[in-house]
Amino acid sequence: MSVPPPPRRLADGRLPSRAELLAAPVRWRRPAVLGAAPQLPYEKAQEAATALGLTTVGRLLEHLPRDRREARTVAGLVPGEIATVVVEVRTITTRPVRRRGMKPLVEATVADETGPMKVVFFNQPWLQSKYPVGTRLVLHGEFEARNRFKVRSHAPTLEATASGDVVAHYPATEGLSSTQILALVRAHLAAAADADEPLPGLLRAAEQLPDRSAALVAAHVGDAEGGRRRLAFDELLLTQLAYLVRRRTRERAARATALDGPPTLTAPWLSEHLPFTPTGDQQRAIETLSGDLAREQPMQRLLMGEVGSGKTVVALHAMLRAVEHGTQAALMAPTETLAEQHFATLQALLGGWGELAVPVALLTGSTPAARKRDVLGRLADGQLAMVVGTHALIEEPVRFQRLTVAVVDEQHRFGVRQRAALDAKAGRAPDGTPFAPHVLHMTATPIPRTLALLGYGDLDVTVLRELPRGRKPIRTHVASGDRERARAYERIREELAAGRQAFVVCALVAESDALAARAATAEFERLRDGELRDHRVSLLHGQMRPAEKRAAMEAFARHESDVLVATTVIEVGIDVPNATVMLIENAERYGISQLHQLRGRVGRGEYESLCLLFGPKDAPRLSALAEHTDGFRLAEIDLELRGEGELIGTRQSGLASFRVAELPADADLLDRARRVAERLMDEDPELDDPVHVLLRDALHRSHPQLDAVPIPA
C-alpha cells in the first residue's frame, strides 16, 4: 500500500481563500487503528511477532530499522553478492529432490524492469500456491552464477521498489525475518496518519520537531534519522516527566521534619573539631544540604564525587543536623565491610569530643546478640543518636524514636523495597500522615549527566570534584610481559623499603581452570614465598569470615603488614594513607569505573602513588585509565565505549530500556527532554491544560506505575 505524499498546496506562500478553506478535506485521526493486531500470515510468525513486541500496528510502526541498504535491480546483481530485490513472479513450479527427507524444491522465474532471473526456495513446497504468477515479492539472498538467486528470506509486497531506493533492514527473530517485517511495515504504513500527536504545536515548533505521524513514516521510508530522533525525543520526554511526577507525588505523600534550628553542634564541629579544612566543594554541598533539610519536603539528593573527595564529611554534617535537633540519623551501606569502614571514619571525624557528645553505634548481621539488643533498645528510646549499618537497619525489630536523616551509600545496590523499608522507619505524625526522612544518596562512582538523568532523574544532584589539599595525582601505567612484571615488583620493594605499603588486586579468590586470572589465594602464597618474601604479606577476600576480614584490614591499616593481596572487596571504604602502590592483575576484566575505584585506594596521603595495570596494552579502557585521573571524564569515556548495550544494566530497577532512543548518541535529546519536562511541570504540573491532555495520556500509558502508590526514590 503506497503512502500518499503530504499536501503541498501552500508551498508557494500564498494565503488560501475562504472558499478553498471551506472546501479543504477534513480527516479525523483514528487512534484505534494503531491498536489493532497486524495481519500475520501464520501462527509461527504471530509467535515471533509477540516475542519482538509487535502485538499492535502501533508497535510495529515503532519497530524501527537498524540498517538501510540500497535496493538492487536484477541486471545490477554481481555473483556472490548479498542483496535485496523487489520482483514479480513470472513462473513458479515444484521439483522433487532425490535426497531422502528433503521436501521438494520450489523454483521460480522472477523479474523486475531490468530483466529476469531464477530463484530457488528450499523446503517450502507450499510457496507454489502462496506466490502465484503476478505476485510481487521482496527477496533477500545471494546472487549466484548462471543468473540464479538463492533466497534467504522473502515476503509478498505491494511496493514497486526501483533501483537506487533504500530498503530498510529490521531487528528480526526466528519465524519472522527482516524481509517479512519490511513487507508488514509497508502494508500498514498508512496507519501512521492515525497516530496521536502528544506534543502541542507550540512545543514542536520551539523544539523544531516534525509531527509524530510524519516521523513514523520517515523513520521507515524517508529521513530515517530525523524521524527516529523525533520518536526518541518522545520516549525520553516521557521518562523525564515520569521521574518528575514521581518526585512530586512522593513529596506530597509524606512530610519531613524541618531541621531549621541554629547549628549548635555542627558549627563548632566544623570550626574546632574537624581535623582539616573542608574544600570549597564540600562547603558548598553542606550549604545546599542545609537548605534542603530546613524544609518540610523530604530531601532526595544524590551526592557523587571523585574518589577521596570527602563525601563522608558532607554526609556526617547532615547527620549531625538531625542530632542537634534532638532526632536521629542512620547511614546504610550495602556490605558489612563498607559499614565497618564508615563507622570507623565517623568515629575518626568526630574524635574524642564526638564520642561524648554524639553516641554512634554499628549494627550489622554479625553484631553479637547482646550488643544488638543494647543498640535496638537505645535506638527505640532515643538514647542513640546515630547508627551505621547494613540492611540490618531495615529489619523488623529495629525501631527509631525519631529518624529524620538517612544516608544511603552506593544506593544502586539496594532494591526499591529496601529503601522503602528505611523510609518507613521514620514513623507517622499524630494525624496519621507518614513522616519521611531526609534522604542523602551517595555514590563513589562519578556519573555522566546522561546516566544521572536516566538512573537518578527524580533526585537533586550535588557533585564533589575538588580533592583535599595536598593530594598528589596517581601515576598509572599499563604493563604486560615478564620484563615489566619484574620491574613492577622491584618498584613495590622500593616503596616498601621507604616505609610505604602496597595492594595487589586479583580478580578471583581461588584458582580456576576456566578463567586465566591470577587468584588471590595462590598469588598471596606465591608472593609471600617469592618476590616479596622479605616483607609481610597478608590476604583479604570476600569469602573470609567478617571477623577475619576486619582483622586483616585493621592490621594493614596499623602497618602490621606491608602488602595486602586482595580481591575487589577493597574497592570502596579502605583508607590507608600510607599505601602508595597498587598492582591490578588481569585489569582488562574490570570496567573503567571499578578500576578507578580500586586505584583510589592509593594516593590518599602526602606521598606520590603508582597504579600498575597488568593487561593488554591496546585495551581502550586501560589506555583511558593511564591517560586520565578525572573520574567524570573516565565515566564519559566508559559510556562512549559501552554504549546502549551495557548501559541498561546500570539503570535503576524498574526503568525500561528504550525502543527508539540510542544512548549515549542521543544525550543531546535527553538534555532537551529534561528541560522541556521541567518547564511543563512548572507551568502545568497536572498536565490538565487541554493542549497537554494527549501528552498526559501518553505518559500514563508508558508509565502505568504512576497511577499506583508512589515508589520511593
TACOR-V993378 format. One record per residue. N is the residue number from 0. RES is the residue in three letters. OMEGA is omega as a letter, one per 20 degrees, with the letter a starting at -180 (* if undefined). NEAR is the number of other ideal C-beta (glycine too) atoms within 8 Angstrom. Layout:
BEGIN
N/RES/OMEGA/NEAR
N/RES/OMEGA/NEAR
END
This chain:
BEGIN
0/MET/a/8
1/SER/r/5
2/VAL/a/9
3/PRO/r/4
4/PRO/r/5
5/PRO/a/5
6/PRO/a/4
7/ARG/a/6
8/ARG/a/6
9/LEU/a/7
10/ALA/a/5
11/ASP/r/4
12/GLY/a/4
13/ARG/r/5
14/LEU/r/3
15/PRO/r/8
16/SER/r/6
17/ARG/a/5
18/ALA/r/6
19/GLU/r/9
20/LEU/a/8
21/LEU/a/6
22/ALA/a/5
23/ALA/r/7
24/PRO/r/3
25/VAL/r/4
26/ARG/r/5
27/TRP/r/4
28/ARG/r/9
29/ARG/a/6
30/PRO/a/9
31/ALA/r/7
32/VAL/a/9
33/LEU/r/12
34/GLY/r/8
35/ALA/r/8
36/ALA/r/7
37/PRO/a/11
38/GLN/a/7
39/LEU/a/9
40/PRO/a/4
41/TYR/a/6
42/GLU/a/5
43/LYS/r/7
44/ALA/r/12
45/GLN/r/9
46/GLU/r/9
47/ALA/r/12
48/ALA/r/13
49/THR/r/9
50/ALA/r/7
51/LEU/a/11
52/GLY/a/8
53/LEU/a/13
54/THR/r/7
55/THR/r/11
56/VAL/r/13
57/GLY/r/10
58/ARG/r/10
59/LEU/a/14
60/LEU/r/15
61/GLU/r/10
62/HIS/a/13
63/LEU/r/12
64/PRO/r/10
65/ARG/a/6
66/ASP/r/6
67/ARG/a/8
68/ARG/r/8
69/GLU/r/7
70/ALA/a/14
71/ARG/r/11
72/THR/a/12
73/VAL/a/14
74/ALA/a/6
75/GLY/a/8
76/LEU/r/13
77/VAL/r/6
78/PRO/a/7
79/GLY/a/6
80/GLU/r/9
81/ILE/a/6
82/ALA/r/10
83/THR/r/12
84/VAL/r/13
85/VAL/a/13
86/VAL/r/12
87/GLU/a/10
88/VAL/r/15
89/ARG/r/9
90/THR/r/7
91/ILE/a/12
92/THR/r/8
93/THR/r/9
94/ARG/a/8
95/PRO/r/6
96/VAL/a/8
97/ARG/a/3
98/ARG/a/5
99/ARG/r/3
100/GLY/a/3
101/MET/r/6
102/LYS/a/7
103/PRO/r/8
104/LEU/r/10
105/VAL/r/14
106/GLU/a/12
107/ALA/r/13
108/THR/r/12
109/VAL/a/15
110/ALA/r/10
111/ASP/a/11
112/GLU/a/4
113/THR/r/8
114/GLY/a/7
115/PRO/r/9
116/MET/r/14
117/LYS/r/11
118/VAL/a/14
119/VAL/r/11
120/PHE/a/12
121/PHE/r/6
122/ASN/a/6
123/GLN/a/8
124/PRO/a/9
125/TRP/a/6
126/LEU/r/10
127/GLN/r/10
128/SER/a/6
129/LYS/a/7
130/TYR/r/11
131/PRO/r/8
132/VAL/a/7
133/GLY/r/6
134/THR/r/9
135/ARG/a/12
136/LEU/r/14
137/VAL/a/16
138/LEU/r/15
139/HIS/a/13
140/GLY/a/12
141/GLU/r/10
142/PHE/a/13
143/GLU/r/9
144/ALA/r/5
145/ARG/r/5
146/ASN/r/6
147/ARG/a/11
148/PHE/a/15
149/LYS/a/10
150/VAL/r/11
151/ARG/r/8
152/SER/a/11
153/HIS/r/11
154/ALA/r/12
155/PRO/r/10
156/THR/r/12
157/LEU/a/8
158/GLU/r/9
159/ALA/a/5
160/THR/a/8
161/ALA/r/8
162/SER/r/8
163/GLY/r/5
164/ASP/a/8
165/VAL/r/7
166/VAL/a/12
167/ALA/r/12
168/HIS/a/11
169/TYR/r/12
170/PRO/a/7
171/ALA/r/9
172/THR/a/8
173/GLU/a/4
174/GLY/r/7
175/LEU/a/12
176/SER/r/11
177/SER/r/11
178/THR/r/13
179/GLN/r/13
180/ILE/r/14
181/LEU/a/15
182/ALA/r/12
183/LEU/a/14
184/VAL/a/14
185/ARG/a/13
186/ALA/a/10
187/HIS/a/13
188/LEU/r/14
189/ALA/r/7
190/ALA/r/12
191/ALA/a/12
192/ALA/a/8
193/ASP/a/11
194/ALA/r/14
195/ASP/r/9
196/GLU/a/9
197/PRO/a/9
198/LEU/r/11
199/PRO/a/8
200/GLY/r/7
201/LEU/r/7
202/LEU/r/10
203/ARG/a/12
204/ALA/a/7
205/ALA/a/6
206/GLU/r/9
207/GLN/a/5
208/LEU/r/10
209/PRO/r/10
210/ASP/a/8
211/ARG/r/14
212/SER/r/11
213/ALA/r/11
214/ALA/r/15
215/LEU/r/15
216/VAL/a/13
217/ALA/a/13
218/ALA/a/12
219/HIS/a/15
220/VAL/a/8
221/GLY/r/9
222/ASP/a/6
223/ALA/a/13
224/GLU/r/6
225/GLY/r/11
226/GLY/a/17
227/ARG/a/12
228/ARG/r/10
229/ARG/a/12
230/LEU/r/15
231/ALA/r/14
232/PHE/r/13
233/ASP/a/13
234/GLU/a/13
235/LEU/r/14
236/LEU/a/12
237/LEU/r/12
238/THR/a/13
239/GLN/r/16
240/LEU/r/13
241/ALA/r/12
242/TYR/a/11
243/LEU/r/13
244/VAL/r/11
245/ARG/r/13
246/ARG/a/12
247/ARG/a/10
248/THR/a/10
249/ARG/r/16
250/GLU/r/9
251/ARG/a/5
252/ALA/a/7
253/ALA/r/12
254/ARG/r/9
255/ALA/r/15
256/THR/r/10
257/ALA/r/8
258/LEU/a/13
259/ASP/a/6
260/GLY/a/7
261/PRO/a/3
262/PRO/a/8
263/THR/a/8
264/LEU/a/11
265/THR/a/11
266/ALA/r/8
267/PRO/r/9
268/TRP/a/13
269/LEU/a/11
270/SER/a/6
271/GLU/a/6
272/HIS/r/10
273/LEU/a/11
274/PRO/r/6
275/PHE/r/5
276/THR/r/5
277/PRO/r/11
278/THR/r/13
279/GLY/r/7
280/ASP/r/12
281/GLN/r/14
282/GLN/r/9
283/ARG/r/8
284/ALA/r/12
285/ILE/r/12
286/GLU/r/8
287/THR/a/10
288/LEU/r/15
289/SER/r/10
290/GLY/r/8
291/ASP/a/11
292/LEU/a/14
293/ALA/a/8
294/ARG/r/10
295/GLU/r/6
296/GLN/a/7
297/PRO/r/12
298/MET/r/13
299/GLN/a/11
300/ARG/r/14
301/LEU/r/13
302/LEU/r/14
303/MET/a/15
304/GLY/r/12
305/GLU/r/12
306/VAL/r/9
307/GLY/a/10
308/SER/r/14
309/GLY/r/12
310/LYS/a/12
311/THR/r/10
312/VAL/r/11
313/VAL/r/15
314/ALA/a/13
315/LEU/r/11
316/HIS/r/14
317/ALA/r/15
318/MET/r/13
319/LEU/r/13
320/ARG/r/14
321/ALA/a/15
322/VAL/a/14
323/GLU/r/11
324/HIS/r/10
325/GLY/r/5
326/THR/a/12
327/GLN/r/17
328/ALA/r/17
329/ALA/r/17
330/LEU/a/17
331/MET/a/15
332/ALA/a/13
333/PRO/a/9
334/THR/r/7
335/GLU/r/11
336/THR/a/12
337/LEU/r/13
338/ALA/r/16
339/GLU/r/12
340/GLN/r/13
341/HIS/r/14
342/PHE/r/11
343/ALA/a/8
344/THR/r/10
345/LEU/r/15
346/GLN/r/10
347/ALA/a/8
348/LEU/r/12
349/LEU/r/14
350/GLY/a/9
351/GLY/r/5
352/TRP/a/8
353/GLY/a/14
354/GLU/r/11
355/LEU/a/5
356/ALA/a/7
357/VAL/r/11
358/PRO/r/9
359/VAL/a/15
360/ALA/r/10
361/LEU/r/11
362/LEU/r/14
363/THR/r/12
364/GLY/a/6
365/SER/r/7
366/THR/r/10
367/PRO/a/6
368/ALA/a/5
369/ALA/r/6
370/ARG/a/8
371/LYS/r/10
372/ARG/r/8
373/ASP/a/8
374/VAL/a/13
375/LEU/r/12
376/GLY/a/9
377/ARG/r/12
378/LEU/a/14
379/ALA/a/9
380/ASP/r/7
381/GLY/r/10
382/GLN/a/6
383/LEU/a/12
384/ALA/a/10
385/MET/r/15
386/VAL/r/15
387/VAL/a/14
388/GLY/r/14
389/THR/r/13
390/HIS/r/10
391/ALA/a/11
392/LEU/a/13
393/ILE/r/10
394/GLU/a/7
395/GLU/a/3
396/PRO/a/5
397/VAL/r/12
398/ARG/r/8
399/PHE/r/12
400/GLN/r/8
401/ARG/r/11
402/LEU/a/13
403/THR/r/15
404/VAL/r/18
405/ALA/r/15
406/VAL/a/14
407/VAL/a/14
408/ASP/a/12
409/GLU/a/13
410/GLN/a/11
411/HIS/r/8
412/ARG/r/5
413/PHE/r/11
414/GLY/r/6
415/VAL/a/9
416/ARG/r/6
417/GLN/r/10
418/ARG/r/14
419/ALA/r/10
420/ALA/r/9
421/LEU/r/15
422/ASP/a/13
423/ALA/a/7
424/LYS/a/15
425/ALA/r/14
426/GLY/a/8
427/ARG/r/7
428/ALA/r/8
429/PRO/r/4
430/ASP/r/4
431/GLY/r/6
432/THR/a/8
433/PRO/r/11
434/PHE/r/13
435/ALA/r/13
436/PRO/r/15
437/HIS/a/16
438/VAL/r/18
439/LEU/r/14
440/HIS/r/13
441/MET/r/14
442/THR/r/12
443/ALA/r/11
444/THR/r/9
445/PRO/a/12
446/ILE/r/11
447/PRO/a/11
448/ARG/a/8
449/THR/a/11
450/LEU/a/12
451/ALA/r/13
452/LEU/r/12
453/LEU/a/13
454/GLY/a/12
455/TYR/a/13
456/GLY/r/12
457/ASP/r/10
458/LEU/r/11
459/ASP/a/8
460/VAL/r/9
461/THR/a/12
462/VAL/r/8
463/LEU/r/16
464/ARG/a/8
465/GLU/r/9
466/LEU/r/7
467/PRO/a/9
468/ARG/r/5
469/GLY/r/5
470/ARG/r/9
471/LYS/a/9
472/PRO/r/6
473/ILE/r/11
474/ARG/a/8
475/THR/r/12
476/HIS/r/9
477/VAL/a/14
478/ALA/r/11
479/SER/r/8
480/GLY/a/6
481/ASP/a/5
482/ARG/a/6
483/GLU/r/9
484/ARG/r/10
485/ALA/r/8
486/ARG/r/9
487/ALA/r/12
488/TYR/r/10
489/GLU/r/8
490/ARG/r/11
491/ILE/a/14
492/ARG/r/12
493/GLU/r/8
494/GLU/r/13
495/LEU/r/14
496/ALA/r/6
497/ALA/r/6
498/GLY/a/5
499/ARG/r/11
500/GLN/a/16
501/ALA/r/15
502/PHE/r/16
503/VAL/a/13
504/VAL/r/13
505/CYS/a/14
506/ALA/a/12
507/LEU/r/12
508/VAL/a/9
509/ALA/a/8
510/GLU/r/7
511/SER/r/8
512/ASP/a/4
513/ALA/a/3
514/LEU/a/7
515/ALA/a/3
516/ALA/r/11
517/ARG/a/10
518/ALA/a/12
519/ALA/a/16
520/THR/a/11
521/ALA/a/10
522/GLU/r/13
523/PHE/a/12
524/GLU/a/8
525/ARG/a/8
526/LEU/r/13
527/ARG/a/9
528/ASP/a/6
529/GLY/a/7
530/GLU/a/7
531/LEU/a/14
532/ARG/a/7
533/ASP/a/4
534/HIS/a/9
535/ARG/a/7
536/VAL/r/13
537/SER/a/12
538/LEU/r/11
539/LEU/r/15
540/HIS/a/11
541/GLY/a/7
542/GLN/r/4
543/MET/r/9
544/ARG/a/5
545/PRO/a/10
546/ALA/r/7
547/GLU/r/8
548/LYS/a/14
549/ARG/a/10
550/ALA/a/8
551/ALA/r/14
552/MET/a/12
553/GLU/r/8
554/ALA/r/10
555/PHE/r/15
556/ALA/r/8
557/ARG/a/6
558/HIS/r/8
559/GLU/r/6
560/SER/a/12
561/ASP/a/10
562/VAL/r/16
563/LEU/r/16
564/VAL/a/14
565/ALA/r/14
566/THR/a/13
567/THR/r/10
568/VAL/r/10
569/ILE/a/13
570/GLU/r/9
571/VAL/r/8
572/GLY/a/11
573/ILE/a/8
574/ASP/r/8
575/VAL/a/10
576/PRO/a/7
577/ASN/r/10
578/ALA/a/17
579/THR/a/14
580/VAL/r/16
581/MET/r/16
582/LEU/a/12
583/ILE/r/14
584/GLU/r/12
585/ASN/a/12
586/ALA/a/14
587/GLU/a/9
588/ARG/a/7
589/TYR/r/12
590/GLY/a/7
591/ILE/a/14
592/SER/r/12
593/GLN/r/10
594/LEU/r/15
595/HIS/r/13
596/GLN/r/12
597/LEU/r/15
598/ARG/a/15
599/GLY/r/11
600/ARG/r/12
601/VAL/a/14
602/GLY/a/12
603/ARG/r/11
604/GLY/a/8
605/GLU/a/5
606/TYR/r/8
607/GLU/a/6
608/SER/a/13
609/LEU/r/14
610/CYS/a/14
611/LEU/a/13
612/LEU/r/14
613/PHE/a/13
614/GLY/a/12
615/PRO/a/7
616/LYS/r/8
617/ASP/r/5
618/ALA/a/11
619/PRO/a/7
620/ARG/a/13
621/LEU/r/15
622/SER/r/11
623/ALA/r/13
624/LEU/a/17
625/ALA/a/9
626/GLU/a/5
627/HIS/r/8
628/THR/r/6
629/ASP/a/7
630/GLY/r/12
631/PHE/r/11
632/ARG/r/8
633/LEU/r/15
634/ALA/r/15
635/GLU/r/9
636/ILE/r/11
637/ASP/r/13
638/LEU/r/14
639/GLU/a/8
640/LEU/a/10
641/ARG/a/8
642/GLY/a/11
643/GLU/a/10
644/GLY/a/6
645/GLU/a/8
646/LEU/a/14
647/ILE/a/8
648/GLY/a/5
649/THR/a/8
650/ARG/r/10
651/GLN/r/7
652/SER/r/6
653/GLY/r/7
654/LEU/a/8
655/ALA/r/4
656/SER/a/5
657/PHE/r/11
658/ARG/a/9
659/VAL/a/11
660/ALA/a/11
661/GLU/a/8
662/LEU/j/14
663/PRO/a/11
664/ALA/a/7
665/ASP/a/12
666/ALA/r/10
667/ASP/r/6
668/LEU/r/12
669/LEU/r/15
670/ASP/r/10
671/ARG/a/10
672/ALA/r/13
673/ARG/a/11
674/ARG/r/8
675/VAL/a/12
676/ALA/r/13
677/GLU/r/10
678/ARG/r/8
679/LEU/r/12
680/MET/r/12
681/ASP/a/6
682/GLU/a/5
683/ASP/a/9
684/PRO/r/6
685/GLU/a/5
686/LEU/a/11
687/ASP/r/7
688/ASP/a/7
689/PRO/a/4
690/VAL/a/7
691/HIS/a/12
692/VAL/a/10
693/LEU/r/9
694/LEU/r/13
695/ARG/r/11
696/ASP/r/10
697/ALA/r/12
698/LEU/a/14
699/HIS/r/10
700/ARG/a/7
701/SER/a/9
702/HIS/a/10
703/PRO/a/8
704/GLN/r/7
705/LEU/r/11
706/ASP/a/5
707/ALA/r/6
708/VAL/a/3
709/PRO/a/8
710/ILE/r/10
711/PRO/r/10
712/ALA/*/12
END
